[in-house]
Amino acid sequence: LGSATVYGVSNSLFNVEGGHRAIVFNRLMGIKDTVYEEGTHIMVPWFERPITYDVRARPSLITSTSGSKDLQMVNIGLRVLTRPDPFRLPDLYRELGMDYAERVLPSIIQETLKSVVAQYNASQLLTMREVVSKDIRRILTERARFFNIILDDVSITQLTF
């Protein structure tokens, strides 16, 4: 009886480290809607298990070859800082799982790059780099929000013809 009590108490606590958030999967009810912040929390052993997300900003580097308005091929590199929306983690887990960034970011970044680059000719891409970057950021922020991902920064790292 004593060892069962020790086992139950030790497995009923879980820690959430700094820069992380957790959600809990319950074997009977599925994913709970509560998001657990940093600290020590209680769960029911065996029936529940914590799923921890890193909610700090992470860089994604994407390169793409796109056609400009004047039909020149442009090699463009983009660094995007993203993080999951900490308040929407249960929805993010239900819809995309733990590997949300690998599933979503490459496709929406590529699509956005191609659509924005196609609006400018080659000389405009060089002279209006800041405007192009802002257009990319605006569209990407909108698209990422749909997937419960927060976009912190977008930078054009490479632009060659």
C-alpha atoms as one frame of an Amber mdcrd trajectory, in Angstrom:
protein
   0.000   0.000   0.000   2.851   2.386   0.815   4.603   1.899  -2.534   1.307
   2.366  -4.414   0.798   5.684  -2.623   4.327   6.832  -3.467   3.799   5.799
  -7.113   0.455   7.635  -7.297   1.785  10.843  -5.753   4.977  10.932  -7.824
   3.127  10.308 -11.099   0.325  12.760 -10.395   2.588  15.810 -10.787   4.050
  17.281 -13.947   6.255  20.313 -14.547   5.989  22.888 -17.298   9.349  24.581
 -17.908   9.861  28.260 -18.707   8.970  29.159 -22.296   6.637  26.158 -22.565
   2.929  25.491 -22.145   1.161  22.162 -21.689  -2.164  20.629 -22.505  -3.458
  17.379 -21.025  -4.762  14.335 -22.856  -7.375  12.436 -20.855  -8.051   8.817
 -21.892 -11.780   9.253 -21.316 -12.459  12.799 -22.570  -9.620  13.472 -25.032
  -7.745  16.759 -25.072  -8.780  19.112 -22.284  -9.295  22.777 -23.183  -7.112
  24.037 -20.319  -3.632  25.365 -21.148  -1.157  24.935 -18.285   1.438  27.643
 -17.770   4.888  27.310 -16.240   5.067  25.510 -12.905   4.030  22.228 -11.294
   0.553  20.873 -11.956  -1.577  17.898 -10.864  -2.961  15.177 -13.124  -4.579
  11.772 -12.651  -1.924   9.075 -13.206  -2.515   6.680 -16.121  -5.740   8.477
 -17.168  -3.978  11.708 -18.123  -0.694  12.642 -19.745   0.733  16.109 -20.405
   1.695  17.287 -23.893   4.228  20.097 -23.769   4.735  22.783 -26.430   7.665
  25.173 -26.754   5.995  28.582 -27.197   9.192  30.536 -27.822   9.816  31.992
 -31.284  11.570  29.632 -33.710  13.202  30.567 -37.009  12.272  28.908 -40.283
  14.530  29.448 -43.287  12.885  28.979 -46.662  14.333  29.547 -50.118  12.212
  29.696 -53.214  12.556  30.326 -56.914   9.718  32.457 -58.224   8.871  34.362
 -61.375   8.705  38.149 -61.157   6.203  40.368 -62.978   8.645  40.784 -65.885
   9.122  36.971 -66.023  12.623  36.882 -64.537  13.374  33.987 -62.205  14.131
  35.247 -58.687  15.827  33.247 -55.931  14.515  34.567 -52.647  15.414  33.471
 -49.122  13.175  34.213 -46.176  13.655  33.879 -42.411  10.384  33.686 -40.512
  10.071  33.697 -36.710   6.966  31.824 -35.588   5.486  30.347 -32.438   2.251
  28.577 -31.559  -0.563  30.668 -30.116  -0.375  29.634 -26.435  -4.103  30.199
 -25.885  -5.078  27.950 -28.814  -2.833  24.931 -28.111  -5.716  22.425 -27.689
  -7.070  23.372 -31.131  -3.586  23.313 -32.646  -2.973  19.804 -31.283  -6.359
  18.520 -32.480  -5.944  19.926 -35.993  -2.201  19.618 -36.695  -0.458  17.749
 -33.870   2.999  18.400 -32.473   4.680  18.876 -35.860   2.467  21.813 -36.850
   5.380  23.902 -38.164   6.644  21.225 -40.573   3.118  20.590 -41.820   2.011
  24.175 -42.402   4.850  26.679 -42.689   6.698  25.474 -45.826   3.556  25.478
 -47.960   2.104  28.819 -46.816   5.520  30.522 -47.024   6.156  29.195 -50.549
   2.674  30.191 -51.706   2.982  33.677 -50.210   6.457  34.228 -51.666   5.317
  33.265 -55.149   2.211  35.457 -55.051   4.033  38.544 -53.721   7.100  38.240
 -55.976   4.822  37.947 -59.025   3.428  41.437 -58.284   6.794  43.176 -58.772
   9.327  43.324 -61.586  12.984  42.515 -60.919  14.169  46.092 -60.379  11.278
  46.821 -57.996  12.187  43.785 -55.897  15.621  45.332 -55.307  14.599  48.964
 -54.834  11.402  48.288 -52.872  12.738  45.474 -50.688  11.124  46.839 -47.511
   7.695  47.125 -49.158   8.002  43.578 -50.508   8.967  42.345 -47.043   5.949
  44.108 -45.483   3.603  42.581 -48.087   4.990  39.119 -47.375   4.646  39.673
 -43.633   1.053  40.935 -43.888  -0.121  37.979 -45.984   1.828  35.400 -43.965
   0.510  36.760 -40.654  -3.037  36.378 -41.943  -2.442  32.852 -43.224  -0.574
  31.688 -40.099  -3.297  33.024 -37.793  -5.751  30.656 -39.490  -3.561  27.749
 -38.246  -3.154  29.189 -34.681   0.445  30.212 -35.367   1.778  33.647 -34.407
   4.254  35.264 -36.777   6.782  37.473 -34.965   9.124  38.558 -37.767   9.826
  38.163 -41.484  13.149  39.029 -43.119  14.312  38.668 -46.695  17.769  37.100
 -46.338  18.617  36.538 -49.989  17.448  38.047 -53.262  19.189  37.082 -56.498
  18.259  36.838 -60.163
